[in-house]
Amino acid sequence: MDRMLYIAMTGARQTMLSQAVNTNNLANATTTGFRADLASAVSLPLHGPGQASRVYGMTEGNGVDLTPGSLQRTGRELDVAVEGNGWIAVQAPDGGEAYTRAGDLHVNSFGILTTGAGHPVIGNGGPIAIPPNAKLDIGADGTISIRPLGQGVKALAIVDRIKLVKLPPDQVVKGDDGLVRLKGGGKAQADASVTLVSGALESSNVNAVESMIRLIELARQYETQVKMMKTAEDNDRAAAGLLRLG
């Protein structure tokens, strides 16, 4: 009975973890540039004194789904979408360099170019500062040009260039902050082949319908595992009753 109970218990626990991953994906189905998290469960033997008669389920993180999202035209001058396999370099909350596909850019009150989540965008020499301007343009190569206040239409000045990089898919890890990094840390080199589409945003790559179906599947799986634990309890009670009769 205890083996049945142990397997059902560990399975229910890992199902809850898988449900948390799926729920987070579903909650970000409309988040710009979001990449879905992947998880799978495996059965592993439990080592210890005696025979190896116990196994437990464990959810493994399989990394990030790097499937591109769809492009949505916005016409906003600060909205950019990365074409193909590329990332925008940003400054993470810990001060290090991280990468994102979210191109909903803004200029904060200090004149720093940031993503919609508030992460400063990195240029040639660090976070990009935008001077006061009458118009701002972001080129396909990430070059930021402005028309200074009070200047003519043809008076353009190059401010900086957004650092665009390519990351090997097998070296990408995603943090709790939603940003991706290289395994083992380090910084990726700027790649001139990465291009941007101005006036557009990349949507999340989460399929809301599939995530909803997965939500129901995991809920039913959890219910089954709980019923197995209840059955193990009932069987144990019945066996104890028989022993008392003896």
N, C-alpha and C positions, 0 to 999 in steps of 0.2 A: 504493500500500500504506500509506503513512504517513497518508493521510487516513482510511482505514478504521481504522487503529490508533488514531488520535487520537480519533475519534468514539467508538469502543468504550471507550477508556480513560476519557474524561471521563464517559461514561454510567455506567460501573462505579463511578466515584468518587461521583457524585451518587446512585446507587442505595444506596450505603453510608450516605450522609447521611440518605436517606429511611428506611432501615431503622432508623437510630438514633432518629429521631423516632417511628416506629411502635413500636419496642421500649420507649421511655420511656412512651408511652401505655399499652401493654399492662401494664407494670410498675405503673402507677397505676390499674388497673381497679377496685381496691377502696379507693382513697384517697378519703376524704370530701371532697365538693365539688370534685373535680378536673375541670378542663376540658381536653379533648384538644387537642393542637397539630395544626395543619394544614400540609401542605407539598405543593408541586407542582413539576414540572420543566418547563423551557422550553428551546428551542434558540436559541442566540444566535450571530451571526456573529463570527468572530475577526478583528479588524482588525490590520493590520500591512503591512509591505512586500509588494509583489506582489499577485496576484489574491486576492479574498476566496473562497478555496476550502475554508476550514475552518469548521466549526461546533462548538460545544461545548454540552453539557448543563449546566444550572444549576438547583439546587433552590431554589425561592423559598418563604419563609415566608408562608403565607396567613393568619396570625393564629391565632385561637382559636375552637374550636367552642363556641358559647355555648348549645347545646341543654341544657335543664335535665335533671338526673338525677332518679331516682325518690326519693320520700320513704320513709324507713324509721323506724318508730316505735320509740323506745328507752325512753321513760318517764323518762329521766334529766333532772333539773331544769336542768342546765347545757347540755344539747344543744338547739340551735336550728337551724332550716332557714329559709332565705330563700324567700319566696313570690314567684314571677314574676321580673321583671327588677329585681334588686336585689343589693347587695353589702354586706358588713360591712367597715368601715374598720379597718385594723390598722396598727401601726407596723412598718415594714420594718426589716431589719437595719442599713440605712444611716441610720436615724433618720427617714426620710421617711414619707409616708403612702401606703399601698397598700391593695388590696382583695382580698377572698377570699369564697368561698362556703362555706368549711369552718366549720361551727358547733359543732364538738366542743370546747367551752370548758372551761377548767380555771382554778383559782385556784392560782398558784404559791406557793412558800414565803415570798415577800415580800408576798403578798396582792394581787398584780396579776392581773387577768383576762386570760388568754391563750388562743389557739387551741391545738389539739393539737400544732401544729408549734412552739409557743413564741412566737408573735408577739403582743405586747400588743394588746388590743382598745381602740380609741379611743372615748372618750365625748365629753361636751360640752367638757371642758377638757383633753383629752389621755388617756393610758392610764388605764384604770379601776382604782381600788383598792377592794377589797372588805374591809370591816371584819369581825371575827369575828362569826359569826351562828349562830343555831339553824336557820334556814331561809332559802333564797334563791329568788326567783321572777323570771323574765324575761317581761315582758309582750309582747304582739303588736307593740307599737310600739318595743320595745327597752328599755323602762324596767326598771331593775333595782331590786327591792325586797327588803329583808331583814327578818327578825325578830331583833332584837338578843338576845344571850345573856342569859338570866334574865328576859326580858320575856314578857308574856302573848301569847296567840295573836293578838289583834287589834292588837298593837303593831308596826306595820309602818313602816319608814323607807325612803324613796327614796334610793338611793345615787347613781345616775347613769343615763344613757341611752345605749345603744349607738348609734354613728353609723352610720346606714344610708343608702346612696346609690344613685342610678341612674346608669349609665354609658352613653353613646351607643355602640352596637355597633361603629361604624366608628372609634371613638377608643380602643378597648381594645388594649393591648399587654401581653404576658405576659413576665415576667422569668425568669431561670434559677432563681430561688428559688420559683417556682410562684405568685407573687402577680401580680396584674394592676395596671396603672397607666394613667393617661391619657397619650396621645401628647403629647410635649413637656413632660411633668411637670405640676405643678399639683395642686390638691386639688379634689375634687368637693364640692358643697354637700349637706348633709344633706337627705334627701327624706322628708317625713312620710308619703308614700303607700306606702312600702316597709314590709312587715310580716313578722313572724317566726312560725314554728310552733314552739311549745315542746315539748320531749320528743320531738324527731324530728331526723334527720340526712338531708342530701341525699347520695345516692351519686354516684360518678363517672359521667360521661356516656360513658365509653369502652365500646364494645361489644366484649367479649372475643372473641367468635366472629369478627366482622369483622376484628379486629386480627390474629388468628391466621391467617386466610386471607390477609390482606395480607402477613404475615410470610413465608408460603410463596411468594407471588407475587414478592416482591422478591428472595427467595433464588434462585428460578429465573431471574429476569431478570438477576441478577448472574452466574450461571453461564453464561448465553447470551453476555453481553458478554465474559466471560473467554475463551470458546471463539472468539469473533470475533477477539480479540487473538492467540490461538494460530494461527488460520487465516491472519491477516495475516503472522505470523512465518513460517509454512510457505510461503506464497506468495512472500515476499521471498527465502527461501532457495532456492526453486526457480528464481526469476528470476535470482538470482546465479549458479546453476549453469549455466543456459542461456548467460549471457554469457561464462562461462569457456570453454564449448565453442566459442563463436564465435571 
